[in-house]
Amino acid sequence: MTKAELLAAVHNLINEASTDAGALLSDTGNLLEFLHDATEQVVLDLLPVMPSAFRSSENVTLIAGTANYALTGPILQIEKVERTVTGEPPTELEIIDPIDLAYHTDTGETEADPHAVYFIGDTLYFVKTPSTAKTNYAKVWFYKAEAATMVSGGPALLPAYAHRLIIYKACAIIATMLERDTSPYMALYAHRLGMVAKVWNGRFQSQTKFVRPSAHERQGYRGSSEDKDTEW
């Protein structure tokens, strides 16, 4: 659904006819903000359900004497950082809290293979400072911030069958603002979220799936005329 279609759907569900700037809910004002808020909340709910839809990665090449590396941001959430040296299996680097940096290194200390990392914003810091340049030493796995972005064509990364989650969540936010009952919208949201999870998880099952029972299940065992069901 496009952004305009999502706005229209919210208007319809809450029975707000006017889209003018002076209306209770303006397409260019508060309703648009509610839609953006709903999109962010939906993405946060879907991260555990369909992480691969929002996942990306970036390689980091070490520069001798340089500890910090700016990543291509913005980043919604860091998943893990792997050491990816050519000829060796990937190993996960420890992500530490920068407050605990004193427990991991001394000021100015270096090493050829940094054993840990920490983040400040979208900047990656190696612990200890690398002493040797190494191409593609690490791979940062993260979730894209644009997953929560609403463009004119609709949600940037959400699959089409998840778009109505935004509508129901926006309606619940509006109902909260107006001190109305949110339960109808949240019930719709919960049901749709469950269906989205079911459909997405089904993509990764190796066995053949049928929308209806397979021909074998409909007809029964072919070797027995008594066990044949011709009804669909």
N, C-alpha and C positions, 0 to 999 in steps of 0.2 A: 504494500500500500504506500502511496505517496504521502508526503507530509500533509498536503491539502485533504486527502481522503481520510487520514487519521483525525485531523481536526474536525471534519464534518461528522465522522462517526461519534466522536465525543459529544458534540453538540446534540446529536440525535438521541444518544443514550440518556443524557441528563435533561432532555427536553428544553434546551435553550436554543431558540430559533435564530436570534440575531447574532451576526458575526461582526457587527460594527464596533469601532473603537470605544464607543460609549456604553456598550452592553456590559452585562455582568461578567461575561467571559469574552475577551477580545482575541481574535485570531493572531493579532500582531502584538498582544500584550500579555496579560496574565495566563491565558490559556496556552499560549506558546511555551511559557515557562513551565507550566504544569506538564506539558508534553515532554519537554526536555528532562524534567525531573523523573517522570515515569520511565522514560527510556533508560536512564542511568540505573534506576532501581531494577528494571527488568534484566538488564545485562548482569547486574550483580547476582540476581537470582539464578540466571542461566549459566554462569561461570562453572559451577560444579556439575551441571547437566551436560553441557556441550563445550568443554574447554577448547577442543580443537578448532571450533569455529572462530575463536578470537585469538588463538595462539600465533605467535611469530617468534623469530629469533634473529640474532645479530652476532656476527663474529667480531672478536676483538684481537688485534695484533699488538703484542707487547713492544714498547719502545724502552730501550735501556734508560733507567733513571727517571722514568715517568710512571707515577702511581695512578693518576686519574685519567679517565677516558669518558668523554661525553657520548652518550648513546643517542640514536635517532628517536627522539621522543615526540609527543609525551607518551608515557607508559602507564597503563592502568594498574598493573600488578606484576611483580617479578615472580616467576615460577621456580626457576633454578638457574645455576651457572655451572657449566661443565668445562673441564679441562680437556681440550681436543688437540693434543699434540700428534702430529703425523706418525703413524706406525705404532701407536699405543691406543688401547681401548679408552673411551671417554670415562672420566671420573668426575664426580660431583664435587665442586668446591664449597667449602663452608661459607655461609653468609652470616656475618657477625653484626652485632650492634656497634656502631662507631663509638659509643660510650665506653665499650670494653676494649678499645684499641690498645691500651697500655698493657693488656694481658697477652697480646699477640706479637708485638714488635717494639723495638726501641726507636727513637727518633733518628732518621737517616739510615736505618738498617735496610739492607737489600738481600735478595736471594734470586737465584736463577729461575726457580719455579715457585711463584707465589702460591701459598696454600689456602688462602681465604680471600674473601671480598666483602665490601660493604657498599651501600648506596646512600647518596645524598641527592635527593631529587632524581633526575635522570642521568646522573654521573656515577660511573662505576670506579671504585677504588680497590686496587690490589694490595694485599697484605702478605708479604712485605713488598716494598718497592722492587720491581723487576730489575735485575742487574744485566740481563741479556735480552736483546731483541728476538722475538719469536713470532712468526707469521701465524695468524689464526690460533693463538694459544688457548682462547676460551670462546665459548658460545653461550650467550645469554638468552634464555627462554623467558618470554614474557607475554602478557595479554595486552592487546592493542587498545589504547585509549579511544581510538576512533570507533570502537565497538559501541560506545555510548553516544555517538554523534548522530544527530538527525539532520539530514540534508534534504533538499527539495524533492528528491526522488524517494525519500523514505529513510528508514534506519540503515546506517551504512553497512553493517555486517550481519544483521539478524536475518534468518531465513523467513520467507514470506509467511509460513504457517505460524510463526511466533509473533507477528505484528499485532494481533488483537490483544496480546498481553499488555501492550502499551496503552491501548484504549481503556481496558478495565482498570489498570493501575491509575491512569490519569483521572478517571471517574471517581475512584476511591479517594484520591488526593483532594479533589474538589469537594466531595462529600464531607471529608474531614474539615476542610476550611469552613464549610457552611454549617458544621455541627449537625450533619445528617447521618443516617444509617449507612455505613460502608459495607455491611455484610453481603448484600446482593452482588456488588461488584467484586468483592474479594472471593465470593463463592465461584463466580464465573472465572476469575483469575486462577484460582487454585485448580479448577477442573482443566482449564486450558494448559496450565503449566504441566500438569500430569500427563496430558496427551502429547505435548511437545516432547517431554522426556521419553515417552514410550516410542514415539516415531523416530527420534534421533538415535536412541539406543539400538533400535532395530536395524539401522544402517550397518552396524558392525557385527551382526550375527552371520556366521558363515553358511548356515543352512538356508535352503530355498524357502522363501516366504510367499504366501498366496493371500490375496485380498479376501477370497472365499475359499472353501475347502478344495483341495486338489481333486483332480479327476479320479484318482485312486480312492480317495476318501468318499467321494460322492457315489461311486459305483460299487464299492465293496470289493471283495476278493474276486478276481476275474475267473478263477477256476471253479467257482461255485455259483450255479444259477440261482440257488436259494438265498445267496447272500449279496444280491445285487440290488442296489437302490438307484433308480433312474431319476429320482426327483432332485432338482437343483435347489 
